Each structure stands twice: as structure tokens, then as C-alpha cells.
């Protein structure tokens, strides 16, 4: 699919102006993009996106074909199955020559296969997966800095990126502030399955196992704090959010689960033979190679510790202090307490920058706060 689209583009359409679509629009607006941004979404989302300045104009979904006649780039920001359905519908429309179509789905092979099979040769498709998100939803959660320093995976349909793919990557870097990386769709899904999808399933399995033990041995969950709670934090994600991921990547996830079962079987044998040391040493060495300063497939929390007195209202004081500086706490846990004296409270934040701001604010307020290593 070749295209002569000039950068920066004149008009961009965002299909589904929710959290990601709204954040893309807002980021473009705030970073100096001078073209038009058109949103296609529900009436409520269009009204909110216009109010927040995420888009210049908005239309219902059924106006997609008309809107595209004046567009250079189309961002598909729906759930994965809807993205595929939209691509199939686009294949039946009359599309302008040189249109670039991209998406933000968190699995890529199914989307890429649908695009290659359905879209005409006079448009150019490039898959995308920004490593960014939020606990919020809808355009009301739009954040112009959501993609800052986040990895944005791009998955062209060709074996190697074409010039237009590299131009698009430069465009994203300039206006979203992200860091791009090119991967083949199937490689993306293998990596995502390994470091995100299977870990989510393991976290769910561990929590459910703990509940089974709790049913037999009451008090288990009461002690399931600290490392167990950190390890299984991602098990709290709603299934609705993950359904499309598992549906479209099960060919990868199934074999990975078999590999995981095989690895656990070997570890059980090593446990019986008292030969686990090699596994621990190898894991510790490998883990030092994992980057700690950027977002990956599983969004990390940046944590700080706060010493607080054992007195009524202390947690409220911490919360209100941070709220007064527009700092949002993503997670909170009392990890140590000595009755009548005080204890340690762990707070989690979306980014290191926010965590550092929280430390400064709390220390200025008289608390003792520092980064958790």
C-alpha cells in the first residue's frame, strides 16, 4: 500500500473518542498541530470531547465514509473486535487515495490480517499499540501527556517499514511525545503474550488459589499483603477490558501457558530435589535487564513510602494534601503499623514524575516520604 501523504497531515479523524482517542486529539492540540481534528463517536462523547478541546468537530459513527473524504489519517480507537469490524466496513467504502489508517489495539495479528485482506491498495495501513493507559475512561479522562515517553509500537504490514511508516513514526514522536518501535504483528503478540497476557492470567490464578486456601484455612487472605498483593495487583482488571485480548491472541497464549506449566513442573522437581538455586540465580540476573524507567506492556506503579503517626485522620491528611496539588493516588496500602506510635504507608502513582512531586509535597507538609526502591 503506497501513499504520498504529506506530513504533517491537514486533517485527522479519530474513530471512537474515548480515553485513548481523546488523549490523541488533546495531545495534538496542545503540541502545536495546526490541522483539523474530527471525532466520530457517540453523541455524549462528541459533546464532551468538544468541550475539552480534544477535537475541532464531531459526527456520529454513521458519517465515517463522508468524513474520510477530507482526511489524511484515520485513528481507530475502539476495542479490538470493533476495530476489525470497522476495517471490514471500510473495505466496502469508497476511500480517498493516500489515506493512512492506523489503530491502537493491544493485539496486532488479527487486526493486520483483517486490514491486509480487506483494505484497497490505494490506502496505507499501519498498526499501532501505545503503551499508555489510565484507570479513567471516556473523553473526560483525556490527558495530553498520556503518551509522553511511552513506547508506541508500530506494526507495518510489510516485512520492513516503508518511508511512509517512518514519517508517521516521526509525526507521533513530535506531537505525542512518545518513543516508537517497529515490530512485526506476530512478534508483537508473542511479546505481549509473554510479558502481559500470561502474567494477567497467572495473577488471576494465584488470587483464586489463595481464596481456595482461605476457604479451607480462614485467615489466609488477611495475611496476603506485601509481596502477594504487589504480585497480583493486575488481577483487579475487569474481564470486559481483557476479553478481546484473549480472544484475538489465544493462539499465542495457549502454547505459552503450556510452557509455563512445563516450567512449573521443572521447578516442582527442583523443589523436591533441593536444586532451586540455579532458577533463582538465573531469574535474578535476567530481572536486572528489565528497564525500570519507561512504560511496558503492564503499566507499572511508581511507589513511595510515608511515615505516619497512629492517629485519626492521618490518611485523610495525606490524601487531601496530595489532592490539593492535583496529585492522584493510584494505590494505597498500610504496610507497617505499631499501635499508638505510627507506621509506614505505601502510595502508588502513575509516573515517576508524579511520585517525585508527591514526595516534595508531603515532606513540605511535615511527613517523612521517600521513593520505594
C-alpha positions in Angstrom: 0.0 0.0 0.0 1.8 3.1 -1.2 0.9 6.7 -0.3 2.2 10.2 -1.0 0.6 11.7 2.1 2.5 14.8 3.1 3.5 15.4 6.8 2.2 17.0 8.9 -1.3 16.0 7.6 -4.0 18.5 7.1 -6.9 16.6 8.6 -7.1 13.7 11.1 -10.1 11.6 12.0 -10.4 9.8 15.3 -12.9 6.9 15.4 -14.2 6.5 18.9 -13.2 9.5 21.1 -12.8 7.7 24.4 -9.7 7.8 26.7 -7.1 7.0 24.0 -8.8 8.8 21.1 -9.5 11.8 23.3 -5.9 11.8 24.5 -4.5 11.6 21.0 -6.7 14.6 20.0 -5.8 16.6 23.1 -2.0 15.8 22.7 -2.1 17.0 19.1 -4.0 20.2 20.1 -1.6 21.0 22.9 1.6 20.3 21.0 1.1 22.6 18.1 -0.6 20.6 15.4 -2.3 23.1 13.2 -4.6 20.8 11.1 -8.2 19.8 11.8 -9.1 17.0 14.1 -12.5 15.4 13.5 -14.1 12.9 16.0 -16.5 10.1 15.3 -18.2 8.8 18.4 -21.4 8.7 20.4 -23.2 12.0 20.9 -22.2 12.2 24.6 -18.6 11.6 23.8 -18.6 14.1 21.0 -20.1 16.8 23.2 -17.5 16.1 26.0 -14.6 16.0 23.5 -15.6 19.3 22.0 -16.0 20.8 25.5 -12.5 19.7 26.5 -10.9 20.7 23.2 -9.9 17.2 22.1 -11.4 17.7 18.6 -12.5 20.6 16.3 -15.7 19.0 15.1 -17.6 15.8 15.7 -20.0 13.4 14.0 -21.9 10.2 14.7 -20.3 6.9 13.6 -22.5 6.6 10.5 -20.8 9.6 9.0 -17.5 7.8 8.7 -17.4 7.5 4.9 -18.3 11.2 4.4 -15.8 12.4 6.9 -12.9 10.3 5.4 -13.3 12.1 2.0 -11.4 15.1 3.6 -9.0 13.2 5.8 -5.3 12.2 5.6 -5.1 9.9 8.7 -7.7 7.8 10.5 -7.1 6.6 14.0 -9.2 3.6 15.0 -9.5 3.7 18.8 -12.3 1.2 19.6 -11.9 -2.2 21.3 -10.1 -4.8 19.1 -13.1 -6.6 17.7 -14.8 -3.3 16.8 -11.6 -2.2 15.1 -11.7 -5.3 13.0 -15.4 -4.8 12.2 -14.7 -1.2 11.2 -11.8 -2.1 8.9 -14.1 -4.7 7.2 -16.7 -2.0 6.8 -14.1 0.5 5.4 -13.2 -2.1 2.8 -16.7 -1.7 1.3 -16.5 2.1 1.3 -15.1 4.5 -1.3 -11.8 5.6 0.4 -9.7 8.6 -0.7 -6.3 7.8 -2.3 -3.3 8.0 0.0 -5.4 7.8 3.2 -3.4 6.4 6.2 -5.3 4.1 8.5 -3.9 3.2 11.9 -5.3 1.7 15.2 -4.4 1.5 18.9 -5.4 -2.1 19.6 -3.4 -4.1 22.1 -3.1 -7.2 19.9 -1.9 -6.8 16.3 -2.0 -10.0 14.2 -5.8 -10.3 13.8 -6.1 -6.6 13.0 -3.2 -6.8 10.5 -4.7 -9.8 8.8 -8.1 -8.1 8.5 -6.5 -4.9 7.0 -4.4 -6.9 4.5 -7.4 -8.9 3.4 -9.9 -6.0 3.3 -8.4 -2.6 2.5 -7.7 -1.4 -1.0 -4.2 -0.9 -2.2 -4.6 2.9 -2.6 -4.7 3.4 1.2 -1.9 2.6 3.7 -2.4 0.7 6.9 0.0 0.6 9.8 -1.0 -1.0 13.1 -0.2 0.7 16.4 -0.2 0.0 20.1 0.7 2.8 22.5 2.0 1.6 25.9 -0.2 4.0 27.8 -3.4 4.0 29.7 -5.3 5.1 32.8 -7.8 3.9 35.3 -10.1 6.5 33.8 -12.3 6.0 30.8 -14.1 8.1 28.2 -13.0 11.5 26.8 -13.3 13.0 30.3 -10.1 11.1 31.2 -8.2 12.6 28.2 -4.6 13.5 29.1 -2.4 15.5 26.6 0.6 13.9 28.3 -0.6 10.3 28.3 1.9 9.3 25.7 4.9 11.3 26.9 8.0 8.9 26.9 5.7 5.9 26.5 6.7 3.3 23.9 4.4 3.3 20.9 4.7 0.0 19.0 4.1 0.3 15.2 3.4 -2.8 13.1 3.5 -2.3 9.4 2.1 -4.9 7.0 5.4 -5.1 5.1 8.4 -7.1 6.3 10.3 -3.8 6.7 9.0 -0.3 7.5 8.4 1.8 4.4 9.3 5.5 4.2 5.7 6.5 5.0 5.8 4.3 8.1 8.9 6.2 9.3 7.3 9.5 8.5 4.3 8.5 10.6 6.6 7.5 13.4 8.3 10.9 13.4 4.9 12.5 13.4 3.9 10.6 16.5 7.2 11.4 18.3 6.8 15.1 17.5 3.2 15.6 18.5 2.5 12.8 21.1 6.0 12.8 22.7 6.2 9.0 22.5 9.1 6.7 21.7 8.3 4.5 18.7 9.5 0.9 18.0 8.7 -1.2 14.9 7.7 -4.8 15.3 6.0 -7.4 13.1 2.4 -8.1 14.2 3.1 -11.7 15.2 6.2 -10.8 17.1 4.3 -8.1 19.0 1.7 -10.6 20.0 4.3 -13.1 21.2 6.0 -10.5 23.3 2.7 -9.1 24.7 1.5 -12.6 25.5 4.7 -13.4 27.4 5.0 -10.2 29.5 1.4 -9.1 29.8 -1.3 -11.6 28.9 0.0 -14.7 30.6 1.1 -12.7 33.7 -2.5 -11.4 34.0 -3.8 -15.0 33.9 -1.3 -16.1 36.4 -2.2 -13.3 38.7 -5.9 -14.3 38.5 -5.0 -17.9 39.1 -2.9 -17.0 42.2 -5.7 -14.9 43.7 -8.3 -17.6 43.1 -5.9 -20.2 44.6 -5.4 -18.1 47.6 -9.2 -17.9 48.0 -9.5 -21.7 47.8 -6.9 -22.0 50.6 -8.8 -19.3 52.5 -12.0 -21.4 52.3 -10.1 -24.2 54.0 -7.8 -22.1 56.2 -9.5 -18.9 57.2 -7.0 -16.0 57.7 -5.1 -16.7 54.5 -6.3 -13.5 52.8 -5.7 -11.5 55.9 -2.0 -12.2 55.6 -1.9 -11.9 51.8 -0.4 -8.4 51.7 3.0 -7.1 50.9 4.6 -9.1 48.0 1.5 -11.1 47.3 -0.6 -8.0 46.8 2.0 -6.4 44.6 2.4 -9.6 42.5 -1.3 -9.9 41.9 -2.3 -6.2 41.5 -3.1 -6.7 37.9 -5.7 -9.3 38.8 -8.1 -6.5 39.6 -8.6 -5.6 36.0 -12.2 -6.2 34.8 -12.6 -9.1 32.3 -14.5 -6.9 29.9 -11.3 -5.0 29.4 -9.4 -8.2 28.6 -11.9 -10.3 26.6 -10.8 -9.1 23.2 -7.2 -9.5 24.0 -7.6 -13.2 25.0 -10.0 -13.8 22.1 -7.5 -12.5 19.5 -4.3 -13.8 21.0 -5.3 -17.2 22.2 -3.1 -18.9 19.6 -0.1 -17.4 21.3 -1.3 -17.5 24.9 -2.3 -21.3 24.8 1.3 -22.5 23.9 2.8 -20.0 26.4 0.6 -21.4 29.2 1.8 -24.9 28.2 5.4 -23.6 28.5 4.5 -22.1 31.9 3.1 -25.4 33.1 6.2 -27.2 31.9 8.4 -24.6 33.7 6.4 -25.0 37.0 6.7 -28.8 36.7 10.5 -28.5 36.4 10.5 -26.1 39.4 8.5 -28.7 41.4 11.1 -31.3 40.5 13.8 -28.9 41.6 12.0 -28.2 44.8 11.8 -31.9 45.6 15.5 -32.3 44.8 16.5 -29.1 46.7 18.1 -27.7 43.5 16.2 -24.5 43.0 19.2 -22.2 43.4 20.0 -22.1 39.7 16.5 -21.0 38.8 16.6 -18.2 41.4 20.1 -17.0 40.2 19.0 -17.0 36.6 15.8 -15.1 37.3 17.6 -12.5 39.4 20.2 -11.9 36.7 17.5 -11.7 34.0 15.4 -9.3 36.0 18.2 -6.8 36.2 17.9 -6.4 32.4 14.3 -5.2 32.6 14.0 -1.4 32.0 12.7 0.5 35.1 12.2 4.0 33.7 9.6 3.6 31.0 6.2 2.0 30.5 5.9 -1.5 29.1 3.0 -3.9 28.3 2.0 -3.9 32.0 1.7 -0.3 33.3 3.9 -0.1 36.5 3.2 1.9 39.6 5.8 4.2 41.0 5.7 3.8 44.7 6.8 5.9 47.7 6.8 5.2 51.4 5.4 7.6 54.0 5.9 7.5 57.8 2.7 8.5 59.5 1.6 8.8 63.2 -1.0 6.4 64.5 -3.8 9.0 64.9 -7.3 9.6 63.4 -7.3 11.4 60.1 -3.7 10.8 59.1 -4.6 9.0 55.9 -7.2 11.7 55.1 -4.5 14.3 55.7 -2.1 12.7 53.3 -4.8 12.3 50.7 -6.1 15.8 51.0 -2.6 17.2 50.8 -1.9 15.5 47.6 -5.4 16.2 46.2 -4.7 19.9 46.9 -1.8 19.7 44.5 -3.8 17.8 41.9 -1.8 14.6 42.6 -3.8 11.4 42.1 -3.1 8.3 44.2 -3.4 5.1 42.2 -2.9 2.7 45.1 -2.6 2.9 48.8 -1.6 0.3 51.5 -0.7 0.4 55.2 2.3 -2.0 55.2 3.6 -1.5 58.8 1.9 -0.3 61.9 2.8 -0.1 65.6 -0.3 0.8 67.6 -0.1 4.1 69.4 3.1 5.1 67.6 2.8 5.1 63.8 3.6 3.1 60.7 4.5 3.1 57.0 2.1 3.8 54.3 2.8 2.8 50.7 1.4 5.0 47.9 1.4 4.2 44.2 1.4 6.8 41.4 1.1 6.6 37.6 4.6 8.0 36.8 7.9 8.7 38.5 7.4 12.4 37.9 4.2 12.3 39.9 5.8 10.2 42.6 8.6 12.7 43.0 6.1 15.6 43.2 4.2 13.7 45.9 7.4 13.3 47.9 8.2 17.0 47.8 4.6 18.0 48.7 4.4 15.5 51.6 7.8 16.4 53.0 6.9 20.1 52.9 3.7 19.2 54.8 5.8 17.6 57.6 5.6 13.9 56.6 8.6 11.8 56.0 8.3 10.4 52.5 10.8 8.8 50.1 10.9 6.7 47.0 10.4 2.9 47.3 13.3 1.1 45.6 
